Amino acid sequence: MGAALAAALVLTPQAAAYGVAGEAAAAPGTAPGAEPGHDLTGGIRALGLTERGRGDAVLARQSTRPFQLLGVTWTDPRARVTGPIEVRTRDLVTGAWSGWTELERHPAGLDGERPGGPGSTEPLWVGPSDGVEARVAGAHGKEPLPAGLKVNLVDPRIPDAQRDGGRGRGGGKGGSGKSGIGKSSKGSKGSKSIKSSKSGSGKRGKGGARRDGDPGGRPAADDSPTTPPGDPGPRSTAARPRVVTRAQWGADESEVTEPAIYLPGGRIKAAFVHHTDSRPYDCAQSATIIQGILDYHVRVEGWRDIGYNFLVDKCGTIYEGRKGGVDQPVHGAHTYGWNAQTTGVAVIGDYTGEGAPRAALASVARIIAYKLGQYGVDPRGRTTLTAGASQTAGGRGYVEGDTYSFDTISGHRDGFATACPGDGLYGQLATIRAYAAADEGTGSGGGAGGGAGAAGAVGPLSSGGRYEAFLPRF
């Protein structure tokens, strides 16, 4: 990817005109004085939005330095933005502008109390881009917006030797060959979030924006143990699949300065399946996408590390997410209110419309089977979780401290008010459960030893493999 992008920068007139080295030149029709932002830490720029006095704020269409991922932040993490937060970007190579994409909001306290952290949206992978436009509105233009609204542009950088994600094989467009990308990147309709219920007093915060009252019981990640309950972790009833480590995909460990943390109870009771918000991508870009998410979670949102425990690309490659050990019950930041008892696996891509390719489904099942199998959890069973926060999700109310029943493999939307993991992927959870159940009993996938799958192929899709009877036909 690095060579291909470099070639694009050199060979295309569009790229040559818009900032091969340093500041981007203004393109015809864009706003004058483009990119009035400031540099943050390496490869990140923050551009301020301008309030228009009608309950909305905008960032005028403009040229920028090259970037590949973005998200919107504001100063007070408790301030709510009730209207849509939308962005559009310009492709670095073709010069074409995308449609509008609506970004979902991250809840305050998703990674525990983080002093100085902003309010924020999810990150959006857009691929190599050199232009941006944004608009934010209060509810029907009547509710004031929070102060400090910014678009954060991330240009992730990882060593060239690690850009293939440590796969030892071609990234390309493997798997099913389908992107699995839904409709949301073409416009805002497909990506609207499911609105969470209001809680608390609704006080006004800085800048006049409404503040949610503290729901109480937010995941106290800072109180979680920093030593694993056992080393190595427990052996599993399922084989440990091959996982691309943080070192292999090029995690910048210099930005992750805090120690790993582990589940307070020392065991995983369920897994939540997610998708990342992403425009179409090639699997050769997967490592760069993950580094971009890490940059955004840590350098922009102020989290201790990337939020997901594992990530899987559309070709079926499994990546280690939050540090602490593939074999350990690492405390992630992925599902508000339930992080202290679960693990989170994200499929790279937007599955609002289409479902994920079968290679991705099989690999999600393999890593979940391994993790649940370490604690004797049936991937097709039910489990009881204790709510860490009061909230409403999917029409179901949760009260902090009360217990609730979940499928041991659930979707993000089952525990939080969100569209994640998209209608397409959510509809495939039964398939993931079936795949995971088929993986039970395939070997004692131990902590350090790894079991039969540790050094095997990334995907379990070879002809005659044990998944063959379960795989959908395309």
BASE-148583 format. One record per residue (C-alpha): x, y, z; residue number from 1; chain. Coordinates in nm, 3 decimals, padded with zeros to 5 digits. Each point is the difference from the previous one (the first is absolute). Layout:
((X Y Z) NUM A)
...
//
This chain:
((00.000 00.000 00.000) 1 A)
((00.284 00.238 00.089) 2 A)
((00.155 -00.037 -00.346) 3 A)
((-00.337 00.031 -00.172) 4 A)
((-00.088 00.314 00.193) 5 A)
((00.341 00.150 -00.068) 6 A)
((-00.046 -00.066 -00.370) 7 A)
((-00.341 00.164 00.010) 8 A)
((00.147 00.305 00.170) 9 A)
((00.267 00.034 -00.267) 10 A)
((-00.191 -00.090 -00.311) 11 A)
((-00.345 00.154 00.031) 12 A)
((-00.054 00.370 -00.074) 13 A)
((-00.263 00.016 00.275) 14 A)
((00.242 -00.123 00.264) 15 A)
((00.281 00.220 -00.131) 16 A)
((-00.220 00.305 00.024) 17 A)
((-00.127 -00.067 00.350) 18 A)
((00.295 -00.032 00.229) 19 A)
((00.252 -00.273 -00.076) 20 A)
((00.237 00.181 00.234) 21 A)
((-00.165 00.200 00.276) 22 A)
((-00.294 00.238 -00.023) 23 A)
((-00.270 -00.069 -00.255) 24 A)
((-00.066 00.252 -00.274) 25 A)
((-00.353 00.135 -00.028) 26 A)
((-00.201 -00.175 -00.269) 27 A)
((-00.240 00.190 -00.225) 28 A)
((-00.327 00.067 00.177) 29 A)
((00.125 -00.075 00.351) 30 A)
((-00.007 00.244 00.285) 31 A)
((00.282 00.255 00.021) 32 A)
((00.245 -00.036 00.286) 33 A)
((-00.029 -00.379 -00.006) 34 A)
((00.093 -00.207 00.304) 35 A)
((00.018 00.262 00.278) 36 A)
((00.076 -00.279 00.247) 37 A)
((00.286 -00.093 00.228) 38 A)
((00.225 -00.302 00.029) 39 A)
((-00.054 -00.247 00.280) 40 A)
((00.231 -00.297 00.055) 41 A)
((00.158 -00.148 -00.317) 42 A)
((-00.224 -00.031 -00.299) 43 A)
((-00.313 00.154 00.159) 44 A)
((-00.157 00.336 -00.084) 45 A)
((-00.297 00.167 00.172) 46 A)
((-00.222 00.240 -00.198) 47 A)
((-00.253 00.214 00.186) 48 A)
((-00.365 00.029 -00.107) 49 A)
((-00.167 00.340 -00.020) 50 A)
((-00.340 00.058 00.162) 51 A)
((-00.250 00.166 -00.231) 52 A)
((-00.235 00.129 00.268) 53 A)
((-00.289 -00.228 -00.096) 54 A)
((00.079 -00.288 00.232) 55 A)
((00.246 -00.152 -00.243) 56 A)
((00.369 00.011 -00.086) 57 A)
((00.197 -00.067 -00.316) 58 A)
((00.345 -00.063 -00.134) 59 A)
((-00.004 00.139 -00.352) 60 A)
((00.117 -00.227 -00.281) 61 A)
((00.376 00.035 -00.026) 62 A)
((00.328 -00.160 -00.100) 63 A)
((00.217 -00.157 00.268) 64 A)
((00.321 -00.189 00.047) 65 A)
((-00.045 -00.370 -00.079) 66 A)
((-00.187 -00.205 00.263) 67 A)
((-00.176 -00.335 00.015) 68 A)
((-00.230 00.001 00.306) 69 A)
((-00.203 00.264 00.181) 70 A)
((-00.235 00.066 00.289) 71 A)
((-00.171 00.295 00.170) 72 A)
((00.065 00.114 00.359) 73 A)
((-00.120 00.272 00.237) 74 A)
((00.136 00.130 00.331) 75 A)
((-00.246 -00.129 00.262) 76 A)
((-00.043 -00.379 -00.012) 77 A)
((-00.337 00.026 00.180) 78 A)
((-00.147 00.244 -00.251) 79 A)
((-00.244 -00.157 -00.245) 80 A)
((-00.030 00.063 -00.371) 81 A)
((-00.354 -00.110 -00.080) 82 A)
((-00.006 00.086 -00.369) 83 A)
((00.198 -00.171 -00.277) 84 A)
((00.379 00.023 -00.022) 85 A)
((00.091 -00.043 -00.367) 86 A)
((00.319 00.006 -00.204) 87 A)
((00.105 -00.037 -00.362) 88 A)
((00.348 -00.035 -00.146) 89 A)
((00.194 00.029 -00.327) 90 A)
((00.189 -00.296 -00.140) 91 A)
((00.373 00.072 -00.026) 92 A)
((00.042 -00.180 -00.332) 93 A)
((-00.323 00.061 -00.191) 94 A)
((-00.098 00.338 00.144) 95 A)
((-00.361 -00.119 00.041) 96 A)
((-00.202 00.109 00.304) 97 A)
((-00.185 -00.264 00.199) 98 A)
((-00.359 00.022 00.114) 99 A)
((-00.083 00.109 00.353) 100 A)
((00.062 -00.255 00.277) 101 A)
((-00.157 00.037 00.345) 102 A)
((00.225 -00.089 00.293) 103 A)
((-00.121 -00.169 00.317) 104 A)
((00.098 00.143 00.337) 105 A)
((00.218 -00.178 00.253) 106 A)
((-00.143 00.008 00.353) 107 A)
((00.201 00.182 00.264) 108 A)
((00.185 -00.243 00.223) 109 A)
((00.024 -00.281 -00.256) 110 A)
((00.362 -00.058 00.109) 111 A)
((-00.059 00.102 00.361) 112 A)
((00.056 00.348 00.137) 113 A)
((00.264 00.169 -00.215) 114 A)
((00.078 00.350 00.133) 115 A)
((00.026 00.252 -00.279) 116 A)
((-00.156 -00.226 -00.260) 117 A)
((-00.247 00.163 -00.242) 118 A)
((-00.345 -00.092 -00.115) 119 A)
((00.036 -00.192 -00.324) 120 A)
((-00.145 -00.196 -00.287) 121 A)
((00.118 -00.332 -00.130) 122 A)
((00.291 00.013 -00.245) 123 A)
((-00.072 -00.039 -00.372) 124 A)
((00.254 -00.154 -00.239) 125 A)
((-00.024 00.184 -00.333) 126 A)
((00.319 -00.110 -00.175) 127 A)
((00.262 00.239 -00.141) 128 A)
((-00.173 00.340 -00.017) 129 A)
((00.095 00.367 -00.033) 130 A)
((-00.322 00.192 00.057) 131 A)
((-00.273 00.015 00.263) 132 A)
((-00.333 00.163 00.078) 133 A)
((-00.210 -00.038 00.315) 134 A)
((-00.332 00.112 00.147) 135 A)
((-00.147 -00.042 00.348) 136 A)
((-00.349 00.093 00.118) 137 A)
((-00.188 00.015 00.327) 138 A)
((-00.337 -00.169 00.026) 139 A)
((-00.205 00.163 -00.275) 140 A)
((00.235 00.296 00.023) 141 A)
((-00.145 00.098 00.340) 142 A)
((00.254 -00.141 00.245) 143 A)
((00.336 00.174 00.047) 144 A)
((00.313 -00.182 -00.104) 145 A)
((00.292 -00.080 00.229) 146 A)
((00.314 00.212 -00.008) 147 A)
((00.317 -00.103 -00.174) 148 A)
((-00.140 -00.197 -00.295) 149 A)
((00.287 -00.131 -00.216) 150 A)
((00.057 -00.241 -00.284) 151 A)
((00.309 -00.209 00.073) 152 A)
((00.190 -00.128 -00.304) 153 A)
((00.227 -00.301 00.059) 154 A)
((00.277 -00.111 -00.235) 155 A)
((00.115 -00.330 00.157) 156 A)
((00.360 -00.101 -00.060) 157 A)
((00.150 -00.343 00.064) 158 A)
((00.339 -00.142 -00.101) 159 A)
((00.015 -00.127 -00.359) 160 A)
((00.122 -00.339 00.121) 161 A)
((-00.321 -00.041 00.198) 162 A)
((-00.251 00.127 -00.255) 163 A)
((-00.105 -00.352 -00.108) 164 A)
((-00.126 -00.063 00.351) 165 A)
((00.245 -00.284 00.054) 166 A)
((-00.214 -00.233 -00.208) 167 A)
((00.284 -00.142 -00.205) 168 A)
((-00.239 -00.009 -00.294) 169 A)
((-00.152 00.242 -00.247) 170 A)
((-00.259 00.232 00.152) 171 A)
((-00.187 00.077 -00.317) 172 A)
((-00.369 -00.057 -00.036) 173 A)
((-00.013 -00.345 00.145) 174 A)
((-00.286 -00.174 00.174) 175 A)
((-00.319 00.010 -00.196) 176 A)
((00.116 00.292 -00.210) 177 A)
((-00.295 00.207 00.123) 178 A)
((00.062 00.316 00.191) 179 A)
((-00.283 -00.054 00.243) 180 A)
((-00.050 00.374 00.002) 181 A)
((-00.348 00.131 00.065) 182 A)
((-00.176 00.312 -00.118) 183 A)
((00.087 00.248 00.272) 184 A)
((00.307 00.148 -00.165) 185 A)
((-00.218 00.119 -00.286) 186 A)
((-00.218 00.212 00.221) 187 A)
((-00.130 00.048 00.350) 188 A)
((-00.314 -00.211 -00.020) 189 A)
((00.170 -00.336 00.035) 190 A)
((00.213 00.093 00.299) 191 A)
((-00.233 00.171 00.243) 192 A)
((00.052 -00.114 00.354) 193 A)
((-00.273 -00.128 00.226) 194 A)
((-00.051 00.277 00.249) 195 A)
((00.061 -00.086 00.364) 196 A)
((-00.242 00.103 00.269) 197 A)
((00.059 00.311 00.205) 198 A)
((00.111 -00.046 00.357) 199 A)
((00.079 00.237 00.281) 200 A)
((-00.079 00.363 00.056) 201 A)
((00.063 00.145 -00.346) 202 A)
((00.205 00.294 00.126) 203 A)
((00.157 00.249 -00.236) 204 A)
((00.372 -00.037 -00.048) 205 A)
((00.273 00.218 -00.142) 206 A)
((-00.106 00.178 -00.313) 207 A)
((-00.368 -00.040 00.090) 208 A)
((-00.024 -00.360 -00.115) 209 A)
((-00.219 -00.237 00.193) 210 A)
((00.184 -00.235 00.233) 211 A)
((-00.110 -00.351 00.079) 212 A)
((-00.007 -00.077 00.368) 213 A)
((00.256 -00.254 00.115) 214 A)
((-00.171 -00.339 -00.054) 215 A)
((00.203 -00.147 00.283) 216 A)
((00.198 -00.319 -00.008) 217 A)
((00.197 00.081 -00.313) 218 A)
((00.269 -00.257 -00.071) 219 A)
((00.277 00.080 00.251) 220 A)
((00.288 -00.116 -00.215) 221 A)
((00.251 00.173 00.224) 222 A)
((-00.103 -00.231 00.287) 223 A)
((00.065 -00.314 -00.203) 224 A)
((00.302 -00.217 00.090) 225 A)
((00.322 00.056 -00.192) 226 A)
((00.125 -00.354 00.046) 227 A)
((-00.163 -00.299 -00.175) 228 A)
((-00.178 -00.258 00.218) 229 A)
((00.242 -00.267 -00.126) 230 A)
((00.292 -00.018 -00.240) 231 A)
((-00.042 -00.163 -00.245) 232 A)
((-00.374 00.030 -00.032) 233 A)
((-00.228 -00.304 00.036) 234 A)
((-00.006 -00.268 -00.266) 235 A)
((-00.296 00.002 -00.234) 236 A)
((-00.233 -00.266 -00.134) 237 A)
((00.048 00.158 -00.345) 238 A)
((00.321 00.030 -00.198) 239 A)
((00.177 00.332 00.021) 240 A)
((-00.007 00.158 -00.347) 241 A)
((00.289 00.187 -00.152) 242 A)
((-00.011 00.363 00.114) 243 A)
((00.208 00.283 -00.146) 244 A)
((00.167 00.156 00.303) 245 A)
((00.027 00.369 00.077) 246 A)
((00.369 -00.009 -00.087) 247 A)
((-00.080 -00.162 -00.336) 248 A)
((-00.265 00.252 -00.105) 249 A)
((00.216 00.289 00.115) 250 A)
((-00.168 00.134 00.315) 251 A)
((00.175 00.316 00.116) 252 A)
((00.064 -00.104 00.359) 253 A)
((00.155 00.337 00.081) 254 A)
((-00.352 00.146 00.015) 255 A)
((-00.136 -00.275 00.230) 256 A)
((00.170 00.099 00.325) 257 A)
((-00.238 -00.149 00.257) 258 A)
((00.010 -00.365 00.109) 259 A)
((-00.243 -00.257 -00.133) 260 A)
((-00.308 -00.062 00.214) 261 A)
((-00.200 -00.318 00.052) 262 A)
((-00.360 -00.091 00.076) 263 A)
((-00.073 00.045 00.372) 264 A)
((-00.158 -00.347 00.019) 265 A)
((00.286 -00.160 -00.190) 266 A)
((-00.224 -00.176 -00.252) 267 A)
((-00.184 00.071 -00.325) 268 A)
((-00.373 -00.074 00.007) 269 A)
((-00.104 00.119 -00.348) 270 A)
((00.127 00.158 -00.323) 271 A)
((-00.140 00.305 -00.177) 272 A)
((00.034 00.027 -00.379) 273 A)
((00.063 00.343 -00.156) 274 A)
((00.080 00.157 -00.333) 275 A)
((00.223 00.300 -00.057) 276 A)
((-00.138 00.292 -00.196) 277 A)
((00.189 -00.017 -00.328) 278 A)
((-00.014 00.079 -00.366) 279 A)
((00.104 -00.282 -00.240) 280 A)
((00.354 -00.126 00.058) 281 A)
((00.251 -00.255 -00.123) 282 A)
((00.133 -00.258 00.247) 283 A)
((00.353 00.129 -00.060) 284 A)
((-00.119 00.314 00.185) 285 A)
((-00.123 -00.185 00.310) 286 A)
((00.307 00.063 00.216) 287 A)
((-00.006 00.371 -00.086) 288 A)
((-00.372 00.020 00.082) 289 A)
((00.061 -00.156 00.341) 290 A)
((00.289 00.238 00.071) 291 A)
((-00.231 00.287 -00.095) 292 A)
((-00.264 -00.120 00.247) 293 A)
((00.270 -00.031 00.267) 294 A)
((00.120 00.355 -00.073) 295 A)
((-00.354 00.133 00.026) 296 A)
((-00.092 -00.189 00.319) 297 A)
((00.321 00.098 00.181) 298 A)
((00.118 00.332 -00.144) 299 A)
((-00.335 00.158 -00.075) 300 A)
((-00.242 -00.154 00.252) 301 A)
((00.257 -00.047 00.277) 302 A)
((-00.062 -00.372 00.056) 303 A)
((00.267 -00.228 00.144) 304 A)
((00.012 -00.219 -00.314) 305 A)
((-00.207 -00.111 -00.298) 306 A)
((-00.345 -00.100 00.123) 307 A)
((-00.059 -00.335 -00.173) 308 A)
((00.154 -00.321 00.131) 309 A)
((00.029 -00.144 -00.352) 310 A)
((-00.063 00.116 -00.355) 311 A)
((-00.070 -00.213 -00.308) 312 A)
((00.028 00.123 -00.358) 313 A)
((-00.226 -00.106 -00.286) 314 A)
((00.262 -00.253 -00.117) 315 A)
((-00.017 -00.181 00.335) 316 A)
((00.328 00.116 00.155) 317 A)
((-00.024 00.034 00.380) 318 A)
((00.189 00.285 00.170) 319 A)
((00.083 00.048 00.366) 320 A)
((-00.162 00.320 00.125) 321 A)
((00.041 00.130 00.354) 322 A)
((00.326 -00.110 00.160) 323 A)
((00.024 -00.243 00.288) 324 A)
((00.028 -00.341 -00.164) 325 A)
((-00.206 -00.196 -00.252) 326 A)
((-00.043 -00.273 00.264) 327 A)
((-00.114 00.240 00.276) 328 A)
((-00.335 00.152 00.107) 329 A)
((00.099 00.351 -00.109) 330 A)
((-00.232 00.285 00.101) 331 A)
((-00.097 00.179 -00.323) 332 A)
((-00.208 00.309 -00.080) 333 A)
((-00.261 -00.110 -00.253) 334 A)
((-00.348 -00.044 00.152) 335 A)
((-00.106 00.266 00.252) 336 A)
((-00.120 -00.152 00.326) 337 A)
((00.120 -00.354 -00.073) 338 A)
((00.377 00.029 -00.053) 339 A)
((00.088 -00.147 00.341) 340 A)
((-00.131 -00.350 -00.086) 341 A)
((00.042 -00.039 -00.375) 342 A)
((00.233 00.008 -00.299) 343 A)
((-00.058 00.205 -00.316) 344 A)
((00.073 -00.106 -00.360) 345 A)
((-00.037 00.255 -00.282) 346 A)
((-00.027 -00.082 -00.369) 347 A)
((00.175 00.269 -00.204) 348 A)
((-00.254 00.158 -00.234) 349 A)
((-00.353 00.136 -00.004) 350 A)
((-00.264 -00.274 -00.007) 351 A)
((-00.307 00.220 00.017) 352 A)
((-00.120 -00.149 -00.328) 353 A)
((00.182 -00.312 -00.116) 354 A)
((00.119 -00.266 00.238) 355 A)
((00.365 -00.086 00.062) 356 A)
((00.180 -00.251 -00.225) 357 A)
((00.006 -00.359 00.124) 358 A)
((00.378 00.014 00.059) 359 A)
((-00.058 00.278 00.252) 360 A)
((-00.290 -00.184 00.167) 361 A)
((00.206 -00.318 00.039) 362 A)
((00.293 00.189 00.155) 363 A)
((-00.225 00.194 00.237) 364 A)
((-00.141 -00.336 00.108) 365 A)
((00.345 -00.151 00.049) 366 A)
((00.133 00.274 00.228) 367 A)
((-00.326 00.014 00.198) 368 A)
((-00.010 -00.380 00.035) 369 A)
((00.355 00.009 00.132) 370 A)
((-00.071 00.278 00.251) 371 A)
((-00.332 -00.142 00.125) 372 A)
((00.149 -00.348 00.007) 373 A)
((00.260 00.118 00.250) 374 A)
((-00.280 00.048 00.253) 375 A)
((-00.236 -00.283 -00.092) 376 A)
((-00.256 00.228 -00.165) 377 A)
((-00.232 -00.152 -00.263) 378 A)
((00.007 00.221 -00.313) 379 A)
((-00.365 -00.088 -00.070) 380 A)
((-00.111 00.048 00.360) 381 A)
((-00.119 00.281 00.223) 382 A)
((00.177 00.179 00.282) 383 A)
((-00.080 00.247 00.276) 384 A)
((00.176 00.338 00.005) 385 A)
((-00.015 00.277 00.260) 386 A)
((-00.071 00.345 -00.142) 387 A)
((00.278 00.249 00.061) 388 A)
((-00.216 00.296 -00.103) 389 A)
((-00.366 00.097 -00.026) 390 A)
((-00.108 00.038 -00.361) 391 A)
((-00.248 -00.107 -00.265) 392 A)
((00.098 -00.209 -00.303) 393 A)
((-00.220 -00.155 -00.265) 394 A)
((-00.313 00.077 00.200) 395 A)
((00.138 -00.176 00.307) 396 A)
((00.075 00.194 00.317) 397 A)
((00.304 -00.081 00.213) 398 A)
((00.047 00.112 00.360) 399 A)
((00.350 00.024 00.139) 400 A)
((00.068 -00.288 00.239) 401 A)
((-00.283 -00.223 -00.126) 402 A)
((00.059 -00.324 -00.190) 403 A)
((-00.119 -00.085 -00.352) 404 A)
((00.012 -00.298 -00.234) 405 A)
((00.192 00.019 -00.329) 406 A)
((00.103 -00.235 -00.276) 407 A)
((00.362 -00.090 00.065) 408 A)
((00.069 00.137 -00.349) 409 A)
((-00.193 00.326 -00.030) 410 A)
((00.005 00.306 -00.222) 411 A)
((00.107 00.343 00.125) 412 A)
((-00.358 00.127 -00.039) 413 A)
((-00.123 -00.262 00.249) 414 A)
((00.180 00.184 00.280) 415 A)
((00.016 00.361 -00.119) 416 A)
((-00.213 00.238 -00.207) 417 A)
((00.181 -00.021 -00.333) 418 A)
((-00.042 -00.127 -00.355) 419 A)
((00.322 -00.203 00.042) 420 A)
((00.084 -00.263 -00.126) 421 A)
((-00.230 00.096 -00.288) 422 A)
((-00.311 -00.182 -00.116) 423 A)
((00.200 -00.220 -00.234) 424 A)
((00.245 -00.132 00.258) 425 A)
((-00.259 -00.012 00.278) 426 A)
((-00.205 -00.235 -00.215) 427 A)
((00.303 -00.231 -00.023) 428 A)
((00.047 -00.052 00.375) 429 A)
((-00.178 -00.336 -00.016) 430 A)
((00.255 -00.112 -00.259) 431 A)
((00.287 00.116 00.222) 432 A)
((-00.147 -00.194 00.293) 433 A)
((-00.027 -00.313 -00.214) 434 A)
((00.360 00.036 -00.122) 435 A)
((00.123 00.058 00.357) 436 A)
((-00.188 -00.303 00.131) 437 A)
((00.159 -00.211 -00.276) 438 A)
((00.342 00.116 00.120) 439 A)
((-00.060 -00.127 00.355) 440 A)
((00.200 -00.312 00.074) 441 A)
((00.255 00.062 -00.276) 442 A)
((00.290 00.009 00.242) 443 A)
((00.129 00.134 00.329) 444 A)
((00.097 00.347 -00.118) 445 A)
((00.215 00.093 00.296) 446 A)
((00.124 00.336 00.118) 447 A)
((00.356 00.000 -00.127) 448 A)
((00.003 -00.330 -00.183) 449 A)
((-00.273 00.100 -00.239) 450 A)
((-00.141 -00.339 -00.092) 451 A)
((-00.051 -00.142 -00.345) 452 A)
((-00.107 00.324 -00.162) 453 A)
((00.279 00.223 00.124) 454 A)
((00.229 -00.043 -00.299) 455 A)
((-00.259 -00.107 -00.252) 456 A)
((-00.156 00.187 -00.288) 457 A)
((-00.181 00.322 00.080) 458 A)
((-00.335 -00.116 -00.136) 459 A)
((-00.173 -00.336 00.058) 460 A)
((-00.140 -00.007 -00.352) 461 A)
((00.209 -00.262 -00.179) 462 A)
((-00.186 -00.267 -00.190) 463 A)
((-00.115 -00.275 00.231) 464 A)
((00.056 00.209 00.317) 465 A)
((-00.235 -00.038 00.296) 466 A)
((-00.192 00.318 -00.094) 467 A)
((-00.084 -00.124 -00.348) 468 A)
((-00.345 -00.130 00.093) 469 A)
((-00.093 00.334 00.160) 470 A)
((00.123 00.241 -00.264) 471 A)
((-00.260 00.186 -00.204) 472 A)
((00.030 -00.039 -00.376) 473 A)
((00.054 00.315 -00.207) 474 A)
//
